[in-house]
Amino acid sequence: MTNDEDLLARIEADEDEIKGGPYSAAPLRALRAAAANRRAAEDAVTAAVEAAKESGVSWAAIGSAIGVSRQAAAKRYARRD
């Protein structure tokens, strides 16, 4: 097992201290949870954008709702069929 794999195993085992390391596992567990939450949020935004487009909402309105330009929204979320 590599050092990174060992570290992940210890984090997943819910150990509070990483022996031989200069840090606690708690911040790394929080980081993994935040990354999982971000992926879930990105999936939810993608689904909402798809639903908006299917109901006729413009890229300008979608971009405004998610805080980007219409071009950025279209570039990121337009289907590439």
PDB file of N, CA, C and O in Angstrom:
ATOM      1  N   MET A   1       0.855  -1.173   0.000  1.00  0.00           N
ATOM      2  CA  MET A   1       0.000   0.000   0.000  1.00  0.00           C
ATOM      3  C   MET A   1       0.904   1.240   0.000  1.00  0.00           C
ATOM      4  O   MET A   1       1.865   1.310   0.766  1.00  0.00           O
ATOM      5  N   THR A   2       0.596   2.202  -0.850  1.00  0.00           N
ATOM      6  CA  THR A   2       1.399   3.424  -0.894  1.00  0.00           C
ATOM      7  C   THR A   2       1.063   4.300   0.303  1.00  0.00           C
ATOM      8  O   THR A   2       0.084   4.060   1.009  1.00  0.00           O
ATOM      9  N   ASN A   3       1.874   5.303   0.519  1.00  0.00           N
ATOM     10  CA  ASN A   3       1.609   6.232   1.624  1.00  0.00           C
ATOM     11  C   ASN A   3       0.252   6.908   1.467  1.00  0.00           C
ATOM     12  O   ASN A   3      -0.484   7.055   2.443  1.00  0.00           O
ATOM     13  N   ASP A   4      -0.087   7.326   0.232  1.00  0.00           N
ATOM     14  CA  ASP A   4      -1.388   7.963   0.010  1.00  0.00           C
ATOM     15  C   ASP A   4      -2.531   6.996   0.271  1.00  0.00           C
ATOM     16  O   ASP A   4      -3.531   7.373   0.881  1.00  0.00           O
ATOM     17  N   GLU A   5      -2.396   5.754  -0.182  1.00  0.00           N
ATOM     18  CA  GLU A   5      -3.439   4.757   0.064  1.00  0.00           C
ATOM     19  C   GLU A   5      -3.578   4.473   1.554  1.00  0.00           C
ATOM     20  O   GLU A   5      -4.688   4.296   2.056  1.00  0.00           O
ATOM     21  N   ASP A   6      -2.458   4.429   2.255  1.00  0.00           N
ATOM     22  CA  ASP A   6      -2.478   4.212   3.696  1.00  0.00           C
ATOM     23  C   ASP A   6      -3.187   5.369   4.395  1.00  0.00           C
ATOM     24  O   ASP A   6      -3.998   5.159   5.297  1.00  0.00           O
ATOM     25  N   LEU A   7      -2.876   6.584   3.970  1.00  0.00           N
ATOM     26  CA  LEU A   7      -3.510   7.768   4.548  1.00  0.00           C
ATOM     27  C   LEU A   7      -5.016   7.717   4.325  1.00  0.00           C
ATOM     28  O   LEU A   7      -5.784   7.961   5.256  1.00  0.00           O
ATOM     29  N   LEU A   8      -5.454   7.403   3.100  1.00  0.00           N
ATOM     30  CA  LEU A   8      -6.887   7.320   2.822  1.00  0.00           C
ATOM     31  C   LEU A   8      -7.555   6.225   3.636  1.00  0.00           C
ATOM     32  O   LEU A   8      -8.675   6.405   4.115  1.00  0.00           O
ATOM     33  N   ALA A   9      -6.890   5.103   3.796  1.00  0.00           N
ATOM     34  CA  ALA A   9      -7.446   4.022   4.613  1.00  0.00           C
ATOM     35  C   ALA A   9      -7.640   4.471   6.051  1.00  0.00           C
ATOM     36  O   ALA A   9      -8.653   4.154   6.674  1.00  0.00           O
ATOM     37  N   ARG A  10      -6.676   5.203   6.574  1.00  0.00           N
ATOM     38  CA  ARG A  10      -6.791   5.686   7.957  1.00  0.00           C
ATOM     39  C   ARG A  10      -7.908   6.713   8.092  1.00  0.00           C
ATOM     40  O   ARG A  10      -8.629   6.726   9.090  1.00  0.00           O
ATOM     41  N   ILE A  11      -8.049   7.574   7.089  1.00  0.00           N
ATOM     42  CA  ILE A  11      -9.131   8.564   7.122  1.00  0.00           C
ATOM     43  C   ILE A  11     -10.469   7.845   7.104  1.00  0.00           C
ATOM     44  O   ILE A  11     -11.358   8.154   7.898  1.00  0.00           O
ATOM     45  N   GLU A  12     -10.612   6.884   6.195  1.00  0.00           N
ATOM     46  CA  GLU A  12     -11.863   6.142   6.092  1.00  0.00           C
ATOM     47  C   GLU A  12     -12.144   5.316   7.335  1.00  0.00           C
ATOM     48  O   GLU A  12     -13.304   5.061   7.656  1.00  0.00           O
ATOM     49  N   ALA A  13     -11.100   4.893   8.040  1.00  0.00           N
ATOM     50  CA  ALA A  13     -11.270   4.136   9.279  1.00  0.00           C
ATOM     51  C   ALA A  13     -11.641   5.059  10.434  1.00  0.00           C
ATOM     52  O   ALA A  13     -11.881   4.602  11.552  1.00  0.00           O
ATOM     53  N   ASP A  14     -11.686   6.353  10.159  1.00  0.00           N
ATOM     54  CA  ASP A  14     -12.101   7.349  11.142  1.00  0.00           C
ATOM     55  C   ASP A  14     -11.105   7.492  12.287  1.00  0.00           C
ATOM     56  O   ASP A  14     -11.498   7.761  13.423  1.00  0.00           O
ATOM     57  N   GLU A  15      -9.830   7.316  11.997  1.00  0.00           N
ATOM     58  CA  GLU A  15      -8.814   7.556  13.017  1.00  0.00           C
ATOM     59  C   GLU A  15      -8.670   9.057  13.215  1.00  0.00           C
ATOM     60  O   GLU A  15      -8.649   9.815  12.245  1.00  0.00           O
ATOM     61  N   ASP A  16      -8.572   9.486  14.458  1.00  0.00           N
ATOM     62  CA  ASP A  16      -8.463  10.912  14.731  1.00  0.00           C
ATOM     63  C   ASP A  16      -7.077  11.463  14.460  1.00  0.00           C
ATOM     64  O   ASP A  16      -6.936  12.617  14.053  1.00  0.00           O
ATOM     65  N   GLU A  17      -6.085  10.679  14.673  1.00  0.00           N
ATOM     66  CA  GLU A  17      -4.718  11.146  14.446  1.00  0.00           C
ATOM     67  C   GLU A  17      -4.050  10.245  13.433  1.00  0.00           C
ATOM     68  O   GLU A  17      -4.208   9.025  13.471  1.00  0.00           O
ATOM     69  N   ILE A  18      -3.312  10.844  12.536  1.00  0.00           N
ATOM     70  CA  ILE A  18      -2.545  10.080  11.564  1.00  0.00           C
ATOM     71  C   ILE A  18      -1.151   9.889  12.141  1.00  0.00           C
ATOM     72  O   ILE A  18      -0.353  10.824  12.198  1.00  0.00           O
ATOM     73  N   LYS A  19      -0.875   8.674  12.565  1.00  0.00           N
ATOM     74  CA  LYS A  19       0.427   8.389  13.171  1.00  0.00           C
ATOM     75  C   LYS A  19       1.528   8.550  12.137  1.00  0.00           C
ATOM     76  O   LYS A  19       1.394   8.109  10.996  1.00  0.00           O
ATOM     77  N   GLY A  20       2.607   9.178  12.544  1.00  0.00           N
ATOM     78  CA  GLY A  20       3.717   9.400  11.635  1.00  0.00           C
ATOM     79  C   GLY A  20       3.507  10.598  10.729  1.00  0.00           C
ATOM     80  O   GLY A  20       4.353  10.890   9.884  1.00  0.00           O
ATOM     81  N   GLY A  21       2.393  11.294  10.892  1.00  0.00           N
ATOM     82  CA  GLY A  21       2.116  12.472  10.072  1.00  0.00           C
ATOM     83  C   GLY A  21       1.947  13.699  10.946  1.00  0.00           C
ATOM     84  O   GLY A  21       1.662  13.577  12.137  1.00  0.00           O
ATOM     85  N   PRO A  22       2.115  14.859  10.379  1.00  0.00           N
ATOM     86  CA  PRO A  22       2.044  16.092  11.174  1.00  0.00           C
ATOM     87  C   PRO A  22       0.634  16.655  11.321  1.00  0.00           C
ATOM     88  O   PRO A  22       0.474  17.814  11.706  1.00  0.00           O
ATOM     89  N   TYR A  23      -0.387  15.860  11.023  1.00  0.00           N
ATOM     90  CA  TYR A  23      -1.728  16.425  11.018  1.00  0.00           C
ATOM     91  C   TYR A  23      -2.774  15.425  11.483  1.00  0.00           C
ATOM     92  O   TYR A  23      -2.541  14.218  11.545  1.00  0.00           O
ATOM     93  N   SER A  24      -3.926  15.974  11.803  1.00  0.00           N
ATOM     94  CA  SER A  24      -5.084  15.192  12.205  1.00  0.00           C
ATOM     95  C   SER A  24      -5.848  14.759  10.960  1.00  0.00           C
ATOM     96  O   SER A  24      -5.784  15.433   9.932  1.00  0.00           O
ATOM     97  N   ALA A  25      -6.556  13.662  11.037  1.00  0.00           N
ATOM     98  CA  ALA A  25      -7.368  13.184   9.920  1.00  0.00           C
ATOM     99  C   ALA A  25      -8.649  13.987   9.753  1.00  0.00           C
ATOM    100  O   ALA A  25      -9.240  13.972   8.673  1.00  0.00           O
ATOM    101  N   ALA A  26      -9.096  14.689  10.793  1.00  0.00           N
ATOM    102  CA  ALA A  26     -10.380  15.384  10.749  1.00  0.00           C
ATOM    103  C   ALA A  26     -10.470  16.385   9.587  1.00  0.00           C
ATOM    104  O   ALA A  26     -11.477  16.387   8.880  1.00  0.00           O
ATOM    105  N   PRO A  27      -9.458  17.233   9.363  1.00  0.00           N
ATOM    106  CA  PRO A  27      -9.573  18.168   8.233  1.00  0.00           C
ATOM    107  C   PRO A  27      -9.620  17.454   6.881  1.00  0.00           C
ATOM    108  O   PRO A  27     -10.276  17.923   5.951  1.00  0.00           O
ATOM    109  N   LEU A  28      -8.931  16.332   6.776  1.00  0.00           N
ATOM    110  CA  LEU A  28      -8.954  15.589   5.520  1.00  0.00           C
ATOM    111  C   LEU A  28     -10.312  14.932   5.304  1.00  0.00           C
ATOM    112  O   LEU A  28     -10.793  14.862   4.173  1.00  0.00           O
ATOM    113  N   ARG A  29     -10.937  14.448   6.382  1.00  0.00           N
ATOM    114  CA  ARG A  29     -12.301  13.904   6.259  1.00  0.00           C
ATOM    115  C   ARG A  29     -13.255  15.008   5.834  1.00  0.00           C
ATOM    116  O   ARG A  29     -14.124  14.792   4.989  1.00  0.00           O
ATOM    117  N   ALA A  30     -13.096  16.193   6.420  1.00  0.00           N
ATOM    118  CA  ALA A  30     -13.954  17.323   6.058  1.00  0.00           C
ATOM    119  C   ALA A  30     -13.754  17.699   4.591  1.00  0.00           C
ATOM    120  O   ALA A  30     -14.716  18.026   3.895  1.00  0.00           O
ATOM    121  N   LEU A  31     -12.526  17.654   4.130  1.00  0.00           N
ATOM    122  CA  LEU A  31     -12.228  17.967   2.734  1.00  0.00           C
ATOM    123  C   LEU A  31     -12.870  16.956   1.792  1.00  0.00           C
ATOM    124  O   LEU A  31     -13.447  17.337   0.774  1.00  0.00           O
ATOM    125  N   ARG A  32     -12.774  15.678   2.120  1.00  0.00           N
ATOM    126  CA  ARG A  32     -13.416  14.646   1.290  1.00  0.00           C
ATOM    127  C   ARG A  32     -14.933  14.844   1.253  1.00  0.00           C
ATOM    128  O   ARG A  32     -15.554  14.703   0.200  1.00  0.00           O
ATOM    129  N   ALA A  33     -15.524  15.170   2.398  1.00  0.00           N
ATOM    130  CA  ALA A  33     -16.971  15.394   2.445  1.00  0.00           C
ATOM    131  C   ALA A  33     -17.352  16.622   1.625  1.00  0.00           C
ATOM    132  O   ALA A  33     -18.355  16.599   0.912  1.00  0.00           O
ATOM    133  N   ALA A  34     -16.574  17.681   1.717  1.00  0.00           N
ATOM    134  CA  ALA A  34     -16.849  18.894   0.947  1.00  0.00           C
ATOM    135  C   ALA A  34     -16.745  18.624  -0.549  1.00  0.00           C
ATOM    136  O   ALA A  34     -17.558  19.116  -1.332  1.00  0.00           O
ATOM    137  N   ALA A  35     -15.746  17.844  -0.945  1.00  0.00           N
ATOM    138  CA  ALA A  35     -15.592  17.500  -2.363  1.00  0.00           C
ATOM    139  C   ALA A  35     -16.788  16.678  -2.846  1.00  0.00           C
ATOM    140  O   ALA A  35     -17.266  16.880  -3.962  1.00  0.00           O
ATOM    141  N   ALA A  36     -17.266  15.767  -2.024  1.00  0.00           N
ATOM    142  CA  ALA A  36     -18.449  14.972  -2.389  1.00  0.00           C
ATOM    143  C   ALA A  36     -19.680  15.869  -2.507  1.00  0.00           C
ATOM    144  O   ALA A  36     -20.497  15.698  -3.411  1.00  0.00           O
ATOM    145  N   ASN A  37     -19.803  16.819  -1.590  1.00  0.00           N
ATOM    146  CA  ASN A  37     -20.925  17.763  -1.644  1.00  0.00           C
ATOM    147  C   ASN A  37     -20.848  18.616  -2.907  1.00  0.00           C
ATOM    148  O   ASN A  37     -21.871  18.891  -3.534  1.00  0.00           O
ATOM    149  N   ARG A  38     -19.629  19.039  -3.284  1.00  0.00           N
ATOM    150  CA  ARG A  38     -19.461  19.848  -4.485  1.00  0.00           C
ATOM    151  C   ARG A  38     -19.890  19.054  -5.719  1.00  0.00           C
ATOM    152  O   ARG A  38     -20.575  19.585  -6.593  1.00  0.00           O
ATOM    153  N   ARG A  39     -19.486  17.780  -5.791  1.00  0.00           N
ATOM    154  CA  ARG A  39     -19.896  16.954  -6.937  1.00  0.00           C
ATOM    155  C   ARG A  39     -21.414  16.830  -6.995  1.00  0.00           C
ATOM    156  O   ARG A  39     -22.005  16.918  -8.071  1.00  0.00           O
ATOM    157  N   ALA A  40     -22.041  16.627  -5.847  1.00  0.00           N
ATOM    158  CA  ALA A  40     -23.499  16.512  -5.806  1.00  0.00           C
ATOM    159  C   ALA A  40     -24.164  17.821  -6.237  1.00  0.00           C
ATOM    160  O   ALA A  40     -25.156  17.807  -6.965  1.00  0.00           O
ATOM    161  N   ALA A  41     -23.614  18.951  -5.784  1.00  0.00           N
ATOM    162  CA  ALA A  41     -24.160  20.254  -6.169  1.00  0.00           C
ATOM    163  C   ALA A  41     -23.992  20.495  -7.662  1.00  0.00           C
ATOM    164  O   ALA A  41     -24.902  21.005  -8.316  1.00  0.00           O
ATOM    165  N   GLU A  42     -22.838  20.131  -8.204  1.00  0.00           N
ATOM    166  CA  GLU A  42     -22.613  20.290  -9.644  1.00  0.00           C
ATOM    167  C   GLU A  42     -23.591  19.438 -10.442  1.00  0.00           C
ATOM    168  O   GLU A  42     -24.093  19.878 -11.476  1.00  0.00           O
ATOM    169  N   ASP A  43     -23.864  18.233  -9.976  1.00  0.00           N
ATOM    170  CA  ASP A  43     -24.854  17.372 -10.633  1.00  0.00           C
ATOM    171  C   ASP A  43     -26.240  18.002 -10.578  1.00  0.00           C
ATOM    172  O   ASP A  43     -26.985  17.940 -11.556  1.00  0.00           O
ATOM    173  N   ALA A  44     -26.594  18.606  -9.446  1.00  0.00           N
ATOM    174  CA  ALA A  44     -27.900  19.244  -9.296  1.00  0.00           C
ATOM    175  C   ALA A  44     -28.021  20.460 -10.215  1.00  0.00           C
ATOM    176  O   ALA A  44     -29.072  20.678 -10.818  1.00  0.00           O
ATOM    177  N   VAL A  45     -26.960  21.244 -10.325  1.00  0.00           N
ATOM    178  CA  VAL A  45     -26.978  22.402 -11.227  1.00  0.00           C
ATOM    179  C   VAL A  45     -27.140  21.931 -12.672  1.00  0.00           C
ATOM    180  O   VAL A  45     -27.936  22.491 -13.426  1.00  0.00           O
ATOM    181  N   THR A  46     -26.395  20.913 -13.049  1.00  0.00           N
ATOM    182  CA  THR A  46     -26.501  20.392 -14.416  1.00  0.00           C
ATOM    183  C   THR A  46     -27.928  19.934 -14.718  1.00  0.00           C
ATOM    184  O   THR A  46     -28.463  20.228 -15.787  1.00  0.00           O
ATOM    185  N   ALA A  47     -28.531  19.230 -13.795  1.00  0.00           N
ATOM    186  CA  ALA A  47     -29.908  18.767 -13.992  1.00  0.00           C
ATOM    187  C   ALA A  47     -30.876  19.947 -14.096  1.00  0.00           C
ATOM    188  O   ALA A  47     -31.800  19.927 -14.909  1.00  0.00           O
ATOM    189  N   ALA A  48     -30.661  20.969 -13.272  1.00  0.00           N
ATOM    190  CA  ALA A  48     -31.539  22.142 -13.304  1.00  0.00           C
ATOM    191  C   ALA A  48     -31.367  22.916 -14.613  1.00  0.00           C
ATOM    192  O   ALA A  48     -32.345  23.406 -15.178  1.00  0.00           O
ATOM    193  N   VAL A  49     -30.139  23.027 -15.087  1.00  0.00           N
ATOM    194  CA  VAL A  49     -29.898  23.699 -16.370  1.00  0.00           C
ATOM    195  C   VAL A  49     -30.587  22.933 -17.489  1.00  0.00           C
ATOM    196  O   VAL A  49     -31.240  23.537 -18.340  1.00  0.00           O
ATOM    197  N   GLU A  50     -30.451  21.619 -17.500  1.00  0.00           N
ATOM    198  CA  GLU A  50     -31.101  20.811 -18.533  1.00  0.00           C
ATOM    199  C   GLU A  50     -32.611  20.997 -18.498  1.00  0.00           C
ATOM    200  O   GLU A  50     -33.246  21.125 -19.545  1.00  0.00           O
ATOM    201  N   ALA A  51     -33.188  21.013 -17.308  1.00  0.00           N
ATOM    202  CA  ALA A  51     -34.635  21.213 -17.181  1.00  0.00           C
ATOM    203  C   ALA A  51     -35.027  22.608 -17.665  1.00  0.00           C
ATOM    204  O   ALA A  51     -36.049  22.774 -18.330  1.00  0.00           O
ATOM    205  N   ALA A  52     -34.217  23.602 -17.331  1.00  0.00           N
ATOM    206  CA  ALA A  52     -34.501  24.970 -17.778  1.00  0.00           C
ATOM    207  C   ALA A  52     -34.468  25.061 -19.298  1.00  0.00           C
ATOM    208  O   ALA A  52     -35.357  25.654 -19.908  1.00  0.00           O
ATOM    209  N   LYS A  53     -33.438  24.470 -19.911  1.00  0.00           N
ATOM    210  CA  LYS A  53     -33.341  24.516 -21.379  1.00  0.00           C
ATOM    211  C   LYS A  53     -34.518  23.794 -22.021  1.00  0.00           C
ATOM    212  O   LYS A  53     -35.075  24.270 -23.011  1.00  0.00           O
ATOM    213  N   GLU A  54     -34.898  22.651 -21.465  1.00  0.00           N
ATOM    214  CA  GLU A  54     -36.032  21.899 -22.016  1.00  0.00           C
ATOM    215  C   GLU A  54     -37.327  22.687 -21.933  1.00  0.00           C
ATOM    216  O   GLU A  54     -38.237  22.472 -22.733  1.00  0.00           O
ATOM    217  N   SER A  55     -37.418  23.600 -20.970  1.00  0.00           N
ATOM    218  CA  SER A  55     -38.643  24.397 -20.853  1.00  0.00           C
ATOM    219  C   SER A  55     -38.508  25.750 -21.550  1.00  0.00           C
ATOM    220  O   SER A  55     -39.381  26.608 -21.421  1.00  0.00           O
ATOM    221  N   GLY A  56     -37.406  25.941 -22.295  1.00  0.00           N
ATOM    222  CA  GLY A  56     -37.283  27.127 -23.131  1.00  0.00           C
ATOM    223  C   GLY A  56     -36.564  28.316 -22.535  1.00  0.00           C
ATOM    224  O   GLY A  56     -36.589  29.399 -23.120  1.00  0.00           O
ATOM    225  N   VAL A  57     -35.932  28.153 -21.406  1.00  0.00           N
ATOM    226  CA  VAL A  57     -35.206  29.261 -20.771  1.00  0.00           C
ATOM    227  C   VAL A  57     -33.957  29.574 -21.593  1.00  0.00           C
ATOM    228  O   VAL A  57     -33.279  28.663 -22.071  1.00  0.00           O
ATOM    229  N   SER A  58     -33.656  30.858 -21.757  1.00  0.00           N
ATOM    230  CA  SER A  58     -32.506  31.274 -22.560  1.00  0.00           C
ATOM    231  C   SER A  58     -31.197  31.066 -21.806  1.00  0.00           C
ATOM    232  O   SER A  58     -31.171  30.980 -20.578  1.00  0.00           O
ATOM    233  N   TRP A  59     -30.103  30.986 -22.582  1.00  0.00           N
ATOM    234  CA  TRP A  59     -28.779  30.887 -21.962  1.00  0.00           C
ATOM    235  C   TRP A  59     -28.483  32.122 -21.134  1.00  0.00           C
ATOM    236  O   TRP A  59     -27.810  32.028 -20.108  1.00  0.00           O
ATOM    237  N   ALA A  60     -28.975  33.283 -21.561  1.00  0.00           N
ATOM    238  CA  ALA A  60     -28.746  34.516 -20.793  1.00  0.00           C
ATOM    239  C   ALA A  60     -29.381  34.415 -19.407  1.00  0.00           C
ATOM    240  O   ALA A  60     -28.770  34.797 -18.409  1.00  0.00           O
ATOM    241  N   ALA A  61     -30.606  33.900 -19.352  1.00  0.00           N
ATOM    242  CA  ALA A  61     -31.292  33.769 -18.063  1.00  0.00           C
ATOM    243  C   ALA A  61     -30.624  32.706 -17.195  1.00  0.00           C
ATOM    244  O   ALA A  61     -30.485  32.883 -15.984  1.00  0.00           O
ATOM    245  N   ILE A  62     -30.217  31.612 -17.813  1.00  0.00           N
ATOM    246  CA  ILE A  62     -29.530  30.559 -17.059  1.00  0.00           C
ATOM    247  C   ILE A  62     -28.211  31.094 -16.519  1.00  0.00           C
ATOM    248  O   ILE A  62     -27.893  30.903 -15.345  1.00  0.00           O
ATOM    249  N   GLY A  63     -27.449  31.758 -17.369  1.00  0.00           N
ATOM    250  CA  GLY A  63     -26.179  32.331 -16.925  1.00  0.00           C
ATOM    251  C   GLY A  63     -26.373  33.278 -15.763  1.00  0.00           C
ATOM    252  O   GLY A  63     -25.623  33.238 -14.787  1.00  0.00           O
ATOM    253  N   SER A  64     -27.381  34.133 -15.865  1.00  0.00           N
ATOM    254  CA  SER A  64     -27.665  35.079 -14.787  1.00  0.00           C
ATOM    255  C   SER A  64     -27.993  34.353 -13.486  1.00  0.00           C
ATOM    256  O   SER A  64     -27.552  34.763 -12.413  1.00  0.00           O
ATOM    257  N   ALA A  65     -28.768  33.277 -13.584  1.00  0.00           N
ATOM    258  CA  ALA A  65     -29.170  32.527 -12.390  1.00  0.00           C
ATOM    259  C   ALA A  65     -27.994  31.851 -11.694  1.00  0.00           C
ATOM    260  O   ALA A  65     -28.001  31.688 -10.473  1.00  0.00           O
ATOM    261  N   ILE A  66     -26.983  31.456 -12.471  1.00  0.00           N
ATOM    262  CA  ILE A  66     -25.844  30.763 -11.857  1.00  0.00           C
ATOM    263  C   ILE A  66     -24.607  31.648 -11.737  1.00  0.00           C
ATOM    264  O   ILE A  66     -23.543  31.191 -11.318  1.00  0.00           O
ATOM    265  N   GLY A  67     -24.757  32.919 -12.109  1.00  0.00           N
ATOM    266  CA  GLY A  67     -23.677  33.878 -11.884  1.00  0.00           C
ATOM    267  C   GLY A  67     -22.560  33.862 -12.912  1.00  0.00           C
ATOM    268  O   GLY A  67     -21.413  34.177 -12.594  1.00  0.00           O
ATOM    269  N   VAL A  68     -22.896  33.493 -14.157  1.00  0.00           N
ATOM    270  CA  VAL A  68     -21.910  33.525 -15.239  1.00  0.00           C
ATOM    271  C   VAL A  68     -22.547  34.163 -16.464  1.00  0.00           C
ATOM    272  O   VAL A  68     -23.754  34.403 -16.484  1.00  0.00           O
ATOM    273  N   SER A  69     -21.747  34.435 -17.476  1.00  0.00           N
ATOM    274  CA  SER A  69     -22.283  34.987 -18.723  1.00  0.00           C
ATOM    275  C   SER A  69     -23.072  33.919 -19.474  1.00  0.00           C
ATOM    276  O   SER A  69     -22.951  32.726 -19.196  1.00  0.00           O
ATOM    277  N   ARG A  70     -23.880  34.369 -20.428  1.00  0.00           N
ATOM    278  CA  ARG A  70     -24.640  33.403 -21.234  1.00  0.00           C
ATOM    279  C   ARG A  70     -23.694  32.502 -22.010  1.00  0.00           C
ATOM    280  O   ARG A  70     -23.959  31.314 -22.196  1.00  0.00           O
ATOM    281  N   GLN A  71     -22.581  33.086 -22.464  1.00  0.00           N
ATOM    282  CA  GLN A  71     -21.609  32.299 -23.214  1.00  0.00           C
ATOM    283  C   GLN A  71     -20.983  31.211 -22.339  1.00  0.00           C
ATOM    284  O   GLN A  71     -20.824  30.069 -22.769  1.00  0.00           O
ATOM    285  N   ALA A  72     -20.634  31.577 -21.120  1.00  0.00           N
ATOM    286  CA  ALA A  72     -20.034  30.601 -20.201  1.00  0.00           C
ATOM    287  C   ALA A  72     -21.023  29.493 -19.864  1.00  0.00           C
ATOM    288  O   ALA A  72     -20.651  28.322 -19.798  1.00  0.00           O
ATOM    289  N   ALA A  73     -22.279  29.862 -19.650  1.00  0.00           N
ATOM    290  CA  ALA A  73     -23.304  28.853 -19.346  1.00  0.00           C
ATOM    291  C   ALA A  73     -23.475  27.892 -20.524  1.00  0.00           C
ATOM    292  O   ALA A  73     -23.520  26.674 -20.345  1.00  0.00           O
ATOM    293  N   ALA A  74     -23.568  28.448 -21.706  1.00  0.00           N
ATOM    294  CA  ALA A  74     -23.758  27.604 -22.889  1.00  0.00           C
ATOM    295  C   ALA A  74     -22.543  26.716 -23.130  1.00  0.00           C
ATOM    296  O   ALA A  74     -22.681  25.540 -23.466  1.00  0.00           O
ATOM    297  N   LYS A  75     -21.369  27.277 -22.958  1.00  0.00           N
ATOM    298  CA  LYS A  75     -20.150  26.493 -23.182  1.00  0.00           C
ATOM    299  C   LYS A  75     -20.070  25.315 -22.215  1.00  0.00           C
ATOM    300  O   LYS A  75     -19.685  24.209 -22.596  1.00  0.00           O
ATOM    301  N   ARG A  76     -20.439  25.565 -20.967  1.00  0.00           N
ATOM    302  CA  ARG A  76     -20.322  24.506 -19.960  1.00  0.00           C
ATOM    303  C   ARG A  76     -21.441  23.474 -20.037  1.00  0.00           C
ATOM    304  O   ARG A  76     -21.199  22.279 -19.866  1.00  0.00           O
ATOM    305  N   TYR A  77     -22.669  23.935 -20.297  1.00  0.00           N
ATOM    306  CA  TYR A  77     -23.815  23.036 -20.149  1.00  0.00           C
ATOM    307  C   TYR A  77     -24.503  22.621 -21.431  1.00  0.00           C
ATOM    308  O   TYR A  77     -25.381  21.759 -21.392  1.00  0.00           O
ATOM    309  N   ALA A  78     -24.139  23.201 -22.574  1.00  0.00           N
ATOM    310  CA  ALA A  78     -24.811  22.804 -23.823  1.00  0.00           C
ATOM    311  C   ALA A  78     -24.510  21.351 -24.119  1.00  0.00           C
ATOM    312  O   ALA A  78     -23.376  20.896 -23.970  1.00  0.00           O
ATOM    313  N   ARG A  79     -25.514  20.641 -24.531  1.00  0.00           N
ATOM    314  CA  ARG A  79     -25.335  19.220 -24.875  1.00  0.00           C
ATOM    315  C   ARG A  79     -24.509  19.106 -26.129  1.00  0.00           C
ATOM    316  O   ARG A  79     -24.664  19.882 -27.072  1.00  0.00           O
ATOM    317  N   ARG A  80     -23.637  18.136 -26.127  1.00  0.00           N
ATOM    318  CA  ARG A  80     -22.784  17.875 -27.294  1.00  0.00           C
ATOM    319  C   ARG A  80     -23.236  16.561 -27.929  1.00  0.00           C
ATOM    320  O   ARG A  80     -22.537  15.551 -27.857  1.00  0.00           O
ATOM    321  N   ASP A  81     -24.408  16.591 -28.546  1.00  0.00           N
ATOM    322  CA  ASP A  81     -24.975  15.364 -29.127  1.00  0.00           C
ATOM    323  C   ASP A  81     -24.296  14.925 -30.378  1.00  0.00           C
ATOM    324  O   ASP A  81     -24.675  13.911 -30.963  1.00  0.00           O
TER     325      ASP A  81
END
